[in-house]
Every structure is written in C-alpha cells, then in structure tokens.
C-alpha cells in the first residue's frame, strides 16, 4: 500500500479486516461437488468438535463409553474414532483400495495432510478421494 495521499476504501477495508492464518486443510473441506452435510461434518471433525463420548461426559451427559463401531471396551474418543477404531480404519482402507491406493493408514493428522496435498492438485481423481473421505467421516 503506497501512501499517495489519497483515501482508499480498499486500504481501510484491508487494515480493519482480521487476517487469519491459512490452514492446509481448506482445500479438503471445499471440494467442489461434495455433499454439504459431509463438508460440514468434515469441517467439524477437523476442528475436533464432534460430540464424541468423552466430550459428552465433559458436558455432564452420561452415555455408555464403549465404541459401538468396533465392539471393544475402548472409549469412544476422537482419536479412537479416526483411525484407531478397527471398523473406521478398515472402511477408509477399503475405500482407498477401491481407488487403487495402497497406503498405510496412520493418524488423523497424517491423513488430513496427505489428503489436503492430494486435493490441492485439482485433478478429477483427487475430487473423488475428497468426496470419499468426507463421506467416510460423515458415516463414522
């Protein structure tokens, strides 16, 4: 912004608009053609704001703590659901295999980084993987 001595609405707007840090997962939540409710739940999951059993207990809501997906005595936490849970892990692994991608499923953060970098490429196949991940998270 060069100071030319003229008033500019654009300059004032930029000065008063908060500048938030860029996040690497934005491309993952903004995949073109994704079902809106899948996008919203994925955004909530990335923010770790889903109503899991551990969060419900913090709010004073009593629910059975066991994971209903894998039928173990493991407490249903965010970390367990994505992707420590055998059911969720196998579902995501099966979807990847259908796309011909053989990869080791690791942590939530690693999967988000890997998917974000893939989706940013903008190829048609990358949109499919973005849709599938959103659907997987939604259904878990």
C-alpha positions, -999 to 999 in steps of 0.1 A, spaced: 0 0 0 18 30 -12 9 63 5 -2 85 -23 -21 109 -1 -55 96 -14 -82 80 7 -89 44 -4 -118 23 8 -99 -8 -2 -69 2 20 -92 9 50 -110 -24 45 -78 -44 44 -65 -26 75 -96 -34 95 -102 -70 82 -87 -95 105 -60 -116 88 -63 -153 99 -35 -178 93 -40 -200 63 -48 -237 71 -36 -265 49 -69 -284 51 -91 -257 35 -89 -274 1 -102 -307 17 -133 -290 31 -140 -271 -1 -140 -299 -26 -163 -290 -55 -194 -311 -57 -191 -326 -22 -224 -331 -3 -229 -301 20 -236 -321 51 -205 -342 45 -185 -309 42 -199 -296 74 -192 -328 94 -157 -330 80 -151 -294 90 -164 -301 125 -141 -332 126 -111 -313 115 -118 -288 143 -123 -318 167 -157 -305 177 -178 -337 171 -199 -349 200 -179 -379 210 -185 -398 243 -155 -381 260 -168 -347 251 -204 -356 261 -191 -367 295 -174 -333 300 -208 -317 294 -224 -339 320 -242 -362 296 -240 -399 307 -237 -423 278 -221 -458 275 -183 -452 270 -176 -482 247 -171 -478 210 -202 -491 192 -184 -494 159 -157 -519 168 -175 -535 198 -145 -531 221 -142 -517 256 -122 -488 241 -137 -454 250 -152 -435 220 -128 -406 217 -120 -385 187 -86 -402 184 -101 -436 187 -128 -430 160 -103 -416 135 -85 -440 129 -77 -462 159 -111 -479 156 -107 -511 136 -141 -505 118 -133 -469 108 -97 -479 97 -109 -508 76 -137 -487 60 -112 -460 50 -86 -486 39 -112 -503 17 -122 -471 0 -86 -463 -7 -81 -498 -22 -111 -493 -44 -93 -463 -59 -61 -484 -63 -42 -467 -35 -23 -490 -12 -11 -470 18 -7 -475 55 -34 -457 75 -17 -438 103 -30 -409 124 -58 -384 117 -33 -355 113 -13 -375 88 -43 -385 67 -55 -348 67 -21 -336 55 -19 -363 28 -54 -357 16 -51 -319 16 -20 -321 -6 -37 -346 -30 -69 -325 -33 -48 -293 -40 -36 -309 -72 -70 -303 -87 -72 -334 -108 -105 -352 -113 -94 -382 -93 -85 -361 -63 -120 -348 -61 -132 -384 -58 -109 -390 -29 -121 -358 -12 -157 -369 -16 -150 -403 -2 -131 -390 28 -160 -366 36 -185 -394 33 -163 -417 54 -160 -392 82 -197 -384 80 -208 -420 83 -184 -428 111 
